[in-house]
Amino acid sequence: MITIQDPKELQAVCRAWRAQGLSVALVPTMGYFHAGHLALMDRARPLADRLVVSLFVNPTQFGPGEDLDSYPRDPERDAALAESRGADVLFSPPPGAMYAPDHGTWIEVPDLAKGLCGASRPGHFRGVCTVVAKLFHLAGPDVAVFGEKDWQQLAIIRRMVRDLDFPVRIEAQPIVREADGLALSSRNVRLDEAERAQAPQIRQGLLMLQELASGGERSAARLQAALHEHFDAHLPLGEVDYIAIVDPVTLAPLSEVRKKALAAVAVQMKNARLIDNFLLEV
Ligand code: AMP
């Protein structure tokens, strides 16, 4: 594995591969790898001849007052892990190499970004789309793998790729969880003991919604109310940011669960915002 910090060098390396007829897979990350990231790499590895893992804590997707400076980092461990999963390149540019001081071009998918996490993190998905578009232009991947943990992000990237004709296939990786159901996240290290003990209730609550839906409950409002009650009772250390029942593709709020509906939640703990989702099926 080689580590590349210069965007132009990544572009040259990937261009040379393509000229040799080699295909490229890309896994974009912000690092501090856990088993979720590794699952993305394992998924991507057999999909192409070459695997590029990017590690970039993208400043433009953090709002003022968010945790850009304190985002957990461990570049050496990350490099060893990426290499162990068969990455050919670890791309870890310094922020100044990705954004000119007068950078002013942005990609937005406002329709899909206005709700859910976008409502409480204005500008977040604009930063995500812009950096992912830049990574696509640098690596020119045939396929890129994203996690379903960030379902809204995945839906937005798919829409951006469709709308702007990026020649890349997007693959989705199911959520990797702790044994007790908590979705893995780099920010989980910030949970204190009591919060960590309650955090699996997010998953428990989502599973309860599936049971209610399977039992015939179709009303999104009643499902949302049931989840609020569950969190009031079992997750008192968390403050609910949103509980939403939406169309899995358009992310439009649903009033009734028909066939497939995405239940998505965000809960603010003291030092970490936790998100999770579940595809309800009836
Ligand atoms: P991040 O480093 O948190 O920006 O995440 C990089 C990629 O890993 C994104 O596509 C995430 O959706 C994905 N990811 C993060 N956590 C998980 C998880 N627990 N299971 C599956 N994918 C994940």
Residues whose N, C-alpha, C, O or C-beta is under 5 A from the ligand:
A	BS01	AMP	P28 T29 M30 G31 G36 H37 V145 F146 G147 E148 K149 D150 Q173 P174 I175 V176 A183 L184 S185
